[in-house]
């Protein structure tokens, strides 16, 4: 077992390490790092986490804590933000002058003494240029610009923050336009700054895509702000989404100092939300003016054409009038000639036909007399034949009647009774069979000259 007197305490070890760090890192160093996390506390100090990433895959290769004490922060922060237009925030690459410190409790950290803003400005511009070059190489940078903004953009999808002042100004400008135009717009809310803004705006675009056939345009608007507030509009992913979007996108994010990448790839970039509203109103007014001018031009053209046609019609009418008069005159002369010719020919024809008709009348009279005589003879013959047939028919029917009368007389019940037959009744009904007769009943027998009543005593079958 080792002797405890030969061991160091943890405090003794950390003090030795602190001594080594103070000796080895007595000077300050300029280093490049990316802010991964940042926090300003109430005491005025700033605490950071700095990282270095692999440029190929963004994998973190190094990580260390850093701080800016309040006395230094009061000078460093305003100078950096004024020079770069960016706030000290996550994601920024900075060139910093640091001292290396070791504390027995808190370990290793960097004490930031100064920040060179020119490096950050260059890095931001470099990243913008890289993204723009990448979009250009992919052939997509101008795809949204190739879409045509409708002449009458009345249905508008809006990406903004509901509480943004720029959104309120946009609505006021659009709703209270001097022409009284009515627009339909729908807000798709999104964060317009901060680390969640990029994905929030992309989510809004994806929701609008579901109603692609309904909306005419998309507008992305917000109020003004610091340079750092616009970092979310300088990302590759958001820019790529906009290049691929099937509707024209207009930006009015209130940033006049620089163009963001979103401004570059959008169909149209305007400075402010109010300018976007004015553009939409002017677009409608231009179309309205075009319609009115077209209407007036059409009326003027119609009047011109009508006047020309009227003039041509009058010329044609004069020419046709003279032409018709000449034709009528010529036709009238022909008509008089034909009338006279027709009168002469008619007289000749009538005389000829009169003779033919007289001859035909004589022929008809003679033929008719002969035919009538012939028919009279036929009628006499038919009448004689009918008399004979009628006489024979009546003779035959008379004989048949006499024969029938003899048969009817022979069947007369009175005649039958005279020949010795009788009819027996019971209760007024004729007895036809002894089956229906019982003894001791009263029966009535009808003879030729009277009736007998008797009682049945015996029945023989």
C-alpha positions as CSV (number, residue, x, y, z in Angstrom):
1,X,0.0,0.0,0.0
2,X,1.3,3.4,-1.0
3,X,2.2,5.9,1.7
4,X,-0.6,8.6,1.9
5,X,2.2,11.2,2.7
6,X,3.5,10.8,-0.9
7,X,0.1,11.7,-2.5
8,X,-1.1,15.2,-3.6
9,X,-4.4,16.6,-2.8
10,X,-6.7,17.7,-5.6
11,X,-6.2,21.3,-4.6
12,X,-2.4,20.9,-4.7
13,X,-2.6,19.3,-8.2
14,X,-4.9,22.1,-9.6
15,X,-2.6,24.7,-8.2
16,X,0.4,23.1,-9.9
17,X,-1.7,23.1,-13.2
18,X,-2.6,26.7,-12.7
19,X,1.1,27.5,-12.2
20,X,2.0,25.6,-15.4
21,X,-0.7,27.5,-17.4
22,X,0.4,30.9,-16.0
23,X,4.0,30.1,-17.1
24,X,3.2,28.5,-20.4
25,X,0.4,30.8,-21.6
26,X,1.7,34.2,-20.3
27,X,0.9,35.8,-23.6
28,X,-2.4,36.4,-25.4
29,X,-3.4,34.7,-28.6
30,X,-5.6,35.6,-31.7
31,X,-7.8,32.7,-32.5
32,X,-10.8,32.0,-34.8
33,X,-13.9,30.3,-33.3
34,X,-17.6,30.0,-33.7
35,X,-20.0,31.0,-30.9
36,X,-22.0,27.9,-30.0
37,X,-23.7,29.3,-26.9
38,X,-23.8,32.8,-25.3
39,X,-25.3,34.2,-22.1
40,X,-25.3,37.7,-20.7
41,X,-25.8,37.6,-16.9
42,X,-27.2,40.3,-14.6
43,X,-23.8,41.3,-13.4
44,X,-22.8,42.4,-16.9
45,X,-20.5,39.6,-17.7
46,X,-20.8,37.5,-20.9
47,X,-20.2,33.7,-20.9
48,X,-19.7,31.8,-24.1
49,X,-19.0,28.3,-25.4
50,X,-16.7,28.4,-28.4
51,X,-16.3,25.6,-30.9
52,X,-14.4,24.7,-34.1
53,X,-16.2,22.5,-36.7
54,X,-15.0,20.3,-39.5
55,X,-15.7,22.4,-42.7
56,X,-16.7,19.2,-44.6
57,X,-19.4,17.8,-42.2
58,X,-19.8,20.4,-39.4
59,X,-18.7,17.9,-36.8
60,X,-17.3,19.7,-33.7
61,X,-13.5,19.2,-33.4
62,X,-12.8,21.4,-30.4
63,X,-14.8,23.0,-27.6
64,X,-13.9,25.5,-24.8
65,X,-15.5,27.9,-22.4
66,X,-14.9,31.7,-22.7
67,X,-15.9,34.9,-21.0
68,X,-15.9,38.6,-21.4
69,X,-15.8,40.4,-18.1
70,X,-18.1,43.4,-17.8
71,X,-15.5,46.1,-17.9
72,X,-14.2,44.8,-21.3
73,X,-17.7,43.9,-22.6
74,X,-18.8,47.6,-22.2
75,X,-16.2,48.5,-24.9
76,X,-16.1,45.4,-27.1
77,X,-19.9,44.8,-27.6
78,X,-20.9,48.3,-28.9
79,X,-17.9,48.5,-31.2
80,X,-18.5,45.0,-32.7
81,X,-22.2,45.5,-33.3
82,X,-21.8,49.0,-34.8
83,X,-19.0,47.8,-37.1
84,X,-20.7,44.6,-38.2
85,X,-24.3,45.4,-37.9
86,X,-24.6,42.1,-36.0
87,X,-25.2,41.3,-32.4
88,X,-22.9,38.8,-30.6
89,X,-25.0,35.7,-31.1
90,X,-24.9,32.0,-31.7
91,X,-23.5,30.9,-35.1
92,X,-21.2,33.9,-35.6
93,X,-17.5,33.2,-36.4
94,X,-15.3,35.7,-34.6
95,X,-11.6,36.6,-34.5
96,X,-10.8,37.1,-30.8
97,X,-7.7,38.0,-28.7
98,X,-7.7,35.7,-25.7
99,X,-5.8,34.9,-22.6
100,X,-5.7,31.3,-21.4
101,X,-6.8,30.9,-17.7
102,X,-7.0,27.9,-15.4
103,X,-9.1,28.0,-12.2
104,X,-8.9,25.4,-9.5
105,X,-12.7,25.1,-9.5
106,X,-13.9,26.1,-13.0
107,X,-11.1,24.6,-15.0
108,X,-9.7,26.0,-18.3
109,X,-11.4,29.0,-19.9
110,X,-10.5,31.8,-22.3
111,X,-10.6,35.4,-21.2
112,X,-11.7,37.5,-24.3
113,X,-9.8,40.8,-24.4
114,X,-10.7,42.0,-27.9
115,X,-12.7,41.1,-31.0
116,X,-11.8,42.0,-34.6
117,X,-15.1,42.9,-36.3
118,X,-13.6,42.9,-39.8
119,X,-13.1,39.1,-39.7
120,X,-16.8,38.5,-38.8
121,X,-17.9,40.9,-41.6
122,X,-15.7,39.0,-44.1
123,X,-16.9,35.6,-42.8
124,X,-20.6,36.6,-43.2
125,X,-20.0,37.9,-46.7
126,X,-17.9,34.8,-47.5
127,X,-20.7,32.5,-46.4
128,X,-23.3,34.5,-48.4
129,X,-21.1,34.3,-51.5
130,X,-20.6,30.6,-51.0
131,X,-24.4,30.0,-50.7
132,X,-25.1,32.2,-53.8
133,X,-22.4,30.4,-55.8
134,X,-23.9,27.0,-54.7
135,X,-27.4,28.0,-55.8
136,X,-26.0,29.4,-59.1
137,X,-24.0,26.1,-59.8
138,X,-27.2,24.1,-59.1
139,X,-29.0,26.2,-61.6
140,X,-31.9,27.2,-59.3
141,X,-31.0,30.7,-58.2
142,X,-33.4,32.4,-60.7
143,X,-36.2,29.8,-60.7
144,X,-38.6,31.8,-58.6
145,X,-37.8,34.9,-60.7
146,X,-38.9,33.1,-63.8
147,X,-42.5,32.8,-62.5
148,X,-44.8,35.5,-63.7
149,X,-46.6,37.7,-61.1
150,X,-50.3,37.8,-62.0
151,X,-51.7,41.0,-63.4
152,X,-54.3,41.0,-60.7
153,X,-52.8,39.5,-57.5
154,X,-55.9,39.4,-55.3
155,X,-55.3,36.2,-53.2
156,X,-52.1,36.6,-51.1
157,X,-50.4,34.3,-48.7
158,X,-48.5,36.2,-46.0
159,X,-45.5,35.0,-44.0
160,X,-44.8,37.2,-41.0
161,X,-45.2,37.5,-37.3
162,X,-48.7,38.4,-36.2
163,X,-47.4,41.0,-33.8
164,X,-44.9,42.5,-36.2
165,X,-45.4,46.2,-36.8
166,X,-44.5,45.7,-40.4
167,X,-47.4,43.3,-40.8
168,X,-49.8,45.8,-39.3
169,X,-48.6,48.5,-41.6
170,X,-49.0,46.2,-44.6
171,X,-52.6,45.4,-43.7
172,X,-53.4,49.1,-43.1
173,X,-51.9,50.1,-46.5
174,X,-53.7,47.3,-48.4
175,X,-57.1,47.6,-46.8
176,X,-57.2,51.4,-47.0
177,X,-56.0,51.8,-50.6
178,X,-57.4,54.9,-52.4
179,X,-59.0,52.8,-55.1
180,X,-61.2,50.8,-52.8
181,X,-59.8,47.5,-54.1
182,X,-60.6,44.4,-52.1
183,X,-57.9,41.8,-51.4
184,X,-58.0,38.4,-49.8
185,X,-55.0,37.6,-47.6
186,X,-54.2,34.9,-45.1
187,X,-51.4,35.0,-42.5
188,X,-49.2,32.0,-42.1
189,X,-47.4,33.0,-38.9
190,X,-43.6,32.4,-38.5
191,X,-40.7,33.6,-36.4
192,X,-38.9,36.4,-38.3
193,X,-35.7,36.4,-36.3
194,X,-33.7,34.1,-34.1
195,X,-32.4,30.5,-34.4
196,X,-35.9,29.1,-35.0
197,X,-36.9,31.5,-37.7
198,X,-35.4,29.5,-40.6
199,X,-37.4,26.3,-39.9
200,X,-40.5,28.3,-39.0
201,X,-40.6,30.1,-42.3
202,X,-40.0,26.8,-44.2
203,X,-42.9,25.3,-42.3
204,X,-45.1,28.2,-43.3
205,X,-44.1,27.7,-47.0
206,X,-45.0,24.0,-46.8
207,X,-48.5,24.9,-45.4
208,X,-49.0,27.4,-48.3
209,X,-47.9,24.8,-50.8
210,X,-51.0,22.8,-49.8
211,X,-53.1,25.6,-51.2
212,X,-50.9,26.3,-54.3
213,X,-53.8,26.4,-56.7
214,X,-55.7,29.0,-54.6
215,X,-53.1,31.7,-53.9
216,X,-51.7,34.1,-56.5
217,X,-48.5,35.2,-54.7
218,X,-46.6,34.8,-51.4
219,X,-45.2,37.8,-49.5
220,X,-42.5,37.6,-46.7
221,X,-42.6,40.8,-44.6
222,X,-41.3,42.1,-41.3
223,X,-40.3,45.4,-39.8
224,X,-36.8,46.8,-39.5
225,X,-34.2,45.5,-37.1
226,X,-30.5,45.0,-36.5
227,X,-28.2,43.2,-38.9
228,X,-28.2,40.1,-36.7
229,X,-32.0,39.9,-36.9
230,X,-31.7,39.1,-40.6
231,X,-29.3,36.2,-40.3
232,X,-32.2,33.8,-40.8
233,X,-32.7,35.2,-44.3
234,X,-29.1,34.2,-45.3
235,X,-29.3,30.4,-45.1
236,X,-29.0,28.0,-47.9
237,X,-31.9,25.8,-46.9
238,X,-34.5,28.6,-46.8
239,X,-33.1,30.1,-50.0
240,X,-33.4,26.7,-51.8
241,X,-37.0,26.3,-50.6
242,X,-37.8,29.7,-52.1
243,X,-36.2,28.8,-55.5
244,X,-38.3,25.6,-55.7
245,X,-41.6,27.3,-54.7
246,X,-44.3,27.2,-57.4
247,X,-45.7,30.7,-56.5
248,X,-44.0,34.1,-57.0
249,X,-42.5,35.3,-53.7
250,X,-42.1,39.0,-52.9
251,X,-40.0,40.1,-49.9
252,X,-40.3,43.3,-47.9
253,X,-38.3,42.6,-44.7
254,X,-37.4,46.2,-44.0
255,X,-33.6,45.9,-44.4
256,X,-32.2,48.6,-46.6
257,X,-28.5,48.2,-45.8
258,X,-27.8,44.9,-47.6
259,X,-29.5,42.3,-49.7
260,X,-30.2,39.0,-48.0
261,X,-30.0,35.8,-49.9
262,X,-33.7,35.5,-49.6
263,X,-34.1,38.9,-51.3
264,X,-31.7,37.7,-54.1
265,X,-33.6,34.4,-54.9
266,X,-37.1,35.8,-54.5
267,X,-39.2,36.9,-57.5
268,X,-39.2,40.5,-56.4
269,X,-37.4,42.3,-53.6
270,X,-38.9,45.5,-52.1
271,X,-37.5,47.5,-49.1
272,X,-40.5,47.5,-46.7
273,X,-43.8,45.8,-46.0
274,X,-45.5,49.1,-47.0
275,X,-43.6,49.1,-50.3
276,X,-45.0,45.5,-50.9
277,X,-48.5,46.7,-50.3
278,X,-48.0,49.7,-52.7
279,X,-46.7,47.4,-55.4
280,X,-49.7,45.1,-55.1
281,X,-52.1,48.1,-55.2
282,X,-50.2,49.6,-58.2
283,X,-50.3,46.3,-60.0
284,X,-54.1,46.2,-59.6
285,X,-54.4,49.9,-60.6
286,X,-52.2,49.3,-63.7
287,X,-54.5,46.5,-64.8
288,X,-57.5,48.6,-64.0
289,X,-56.1,51.4,-66.1
290,X,-55.2,49.0,-68.9
291,X,-58.8,47.7,-68.9
292,X,-60.1,51.3,-69.0
293,X,-57.7,52.3,-71.7
294,X,-58.5,49.2,-73.7
295,X,-62.2,49.9,-73.2
296,X,-61.8,53.5,-74.5
297,X,-59.7,52.4,-77.4
298,X,-62.2,49.8,-78.3
299,X,-65.0,52.4,-78.3
300,X,-62.9,54.8,-80.4
301,X,-62.0,52.0,-82.8
302,X,-65.7,50.9,-83.0
303,X,-66.8,54.5,-83.7
304,X,-64.1,54.8,-86.4
305,X,-65.1,51.5,-88.0
306,X,-68.8,52.4,-87.8
307,X,-68.2,55.8,-89.5
308,X,-66.2,54.1,-92.3
309,X,-68.8,51.5,-92.8
310,X,-71.6,54.1,-92.8
311,X,-69.7,56.1,-95.5
312,X,-69.1,52.9,-97.5
313,X,-72.7,52.0,-97.1
314,X,-73.9,55.3,-98.4
315,X,-71.6,55.0,-101.4
316,X,-72.9,51.5,-102.0
317,X,-76.5,52.5,-101.5
318,X,-76.1,55.3,-104.1
319,X,-74.5,52.9,-106.6
320,X,-77.1,50.2,-105.9
321,X,-79.9,52.7,-106.2
322,X,-78.9,53.7,-109.7
323,X,-78.1,50.2,-110.7
324,X,-81.5,49.0,-109.5
325,X,-83.3,51.8,-111.3
326,X,-81.6,50.8,-114.6
327,X,-82.5,47.2,-114.0
328,X,-86.1,48.0,-113.2
329,X,-86.4,50.2,-116.3
330,X,-84.9,47.4,-118.5
331,X,-87.1,44.8,-116.9
332,X,-90.2,46.9,-117.2
333,X,-89.5,47.3,-121.0
334,X,-89.1,43.5,-121.2
335,X,-92.3,43.0,-119.2
336,X,-94.3,45.2,-121.6
337,X,-93.0,43.3,-124.5
338,X,-93.8,40.0,-122.9
339,X,-97.2,41.2,-122.0
340,X,-98.1,42.1,-125.5
341,X,-96.6,38.8,-126.8
342,X,-98.5,36.8,-124.3
343,X,-101.7,38.5,-125.2
344,X,-101.3,37.7,-128.9
345,X,-100.3,34.1,-128.2
346,X,-103.1,33.7,-125.7
347,X,-105.7,34.8,-128.3
348,X,-104.3,32.3,-130.9
349,X,-104.2,29.5,-128.3
350,X,-107.8,30.3,-127.1
351,X,-109.2,30.2,-130.6
352,X,-107.5,26.9,-131.3
353,X,-108.6,25.4,-128.0
354,X,-112.2,26.7,-128.4
355,X,-112.6,24.6,-131.5
356,X,-111.0,21.6,-129.8
357,X,-113.4,22.1,-126.8
358,X,-116.5,22.3,-129.1
359,X,-115.5,19.1,-130.8
360,X,-114.9,17.4,-127.4
361,X,-118.3,18.5,-126.2
362,X,-120.0,16.9,-129.1
363,X,-118.1,13.7,-128.6
364,X,-118.9,13.7,-124.9
365,X,-122.6,14.3,-125.6
366,X,-122.8,11.4,-128.1
367,X,-120.8,9.1,-125.9
368,X,-122.9,10.0,-122.8
369,X,-126.2,9.4,-124.6
370,X,-125.0,6.0,-125.8
371,X,-123.7,5.1,-122.3
372,X,-126.9,6.2,-120.6
373,X,-129.0,4.0,-123.0
374,X,-126.7,1.1,-122.4
375,X,-127.0,1.5,-118.6
376,X,-130.8,1.8,-118.8
377,X,-130.9,-1.6,-120.5
378,X,-128.6,-3.1,-117.9
379,X,-130.7,-1.6,-115.1
380,X,-133.9,-3.1,-116.6
381,X,-132.3,-6.5,-116.8
382,X,-131.0,-6.3,-113.2
383,X,-134.4,-5.2,-112.0
384,X,-136.2,-8.2,-113.7
385,X,-133.7,-10.6,-112.2
386,X,-134.1,-9.1,-108.7
387,X,-137.9,-9.5,-109.0
388,X,-137.6,-13.2,-109.8
389,X,-135.1,-13.8,-107.0
390,X,-137.3,-11.9,-104.5
391,X,-140.3,-13.9,-105.5
392,X,-138.5,-17.2,-105.1
393,X,-137.0,-16.0,-101.7
394,X,-140.4,-15.0,-100.3
395,X,-142.0,-18.3,-101.5
396,X,-139.2,-20.3,-99.8
397,X,-139.5,-18.4,-96.6
398,X,-143.3,-18.8,-96.5
399,X,-142.9,-22.6,-96.8
400,X,-140.4,-22.7,-94.0
401,X,-142.7,-20.6,-91.8
402,X,-145.6,-23.0,-92.3
403,X,-143.4,-26.0,-91.5
404,X,-142.1,-24.3,-88.4
405,X,-145.6,-23.4,-87.3
406,X,-146.6,-27.1,-87.7
407,X,-143.7,-28.2,-85.4
408,X,-144.5,-25.6,-82.8
409,X,-148.2,-26.7,-82.8
410,X,-147.2,-30.3,-82.4
411,X,-145.1,-29.4,-79.3
412,X,-148.0,-27.3,-77.7
413,X,-148.6,-28.8,-74.2
414,X,-152.4,-28.7,-74.7
415,X,-152.0,-30.9,-77.8
416,X,-149.8,-33.3,-75.8
417,X,-152.4,-33.5,-73.0
418,X,-155.2,-34.2,-75.5
419,X,-153.2,-37.3,-76.6
420,X,-153.7,-38.8,-73.1
421,X,-150.5,-37.4,-71.3
422,X,-150.7,-35.7,-67.9
423,X,-148.3,-33.5,-65.7
424,X,-147.9,-34.1,-62.0
425,X,-147.1,-31.2,-59.5
426,X,-146.0,-31.1,-55.9
427,X,-146.1,-27.7,-54.2
428,X,-146.3,-26.1,-57.7
429,X,-143.3,-27.9,-59.0
430,X,-143.3,-30.5,-61.8
431,X,-142.5,-34.0,-60.5
432,X,-140.0,-35.5,-63.0
433,X,-138.8,-38.6,-61.0
434,X,-140.2,-40.8,-58.2
435,X,-137.0,-40.3,-56.4
436,X,-138.2,-37.0,-55.1
437,X,-141.7,-38.4,-54.0
438,X,-142.6,-39.5,-50.5
439,X,-145.7,-41.2,-49.2
440,X,-148.6,-39.3,-47.6
441,X,-147.9,-36.2,-49.6
442,X,-150.5,-34.3,-51.6
443,X,-149.9,-34.2,-55.4
444,X,-151.8,-32.5,-58.2
445,X,-152.2,-34.0,-61.7
446,X,-153.1,-31.9,-64.7
447,X,-155.1,-33.5,-67.5
448,X,-156.5,-32.0,-70.8
449,X,-159.7,-30.9,-69.3
450,X,-159.0,-30.4,-65.6
451,X,-156.9,-31.2,-62.5
452,X,-156.8,-34.1,-59.9
453,X,-155.6,-33.9,-56.4
454,X,-154.5,-37.1,-54.6
455,X,-152.4,-38.5,-51.7
456,X,-149.5,-40.9,-52.3
457,X,-150.1,-44.2,-50.5
458,X,-147.5,-46.4,-52.2
459,X,-144.5,-45.9,-54.4
460,X,-143.3,-48.6,-56.8
461,X,-139.8,-48.4,-58.3
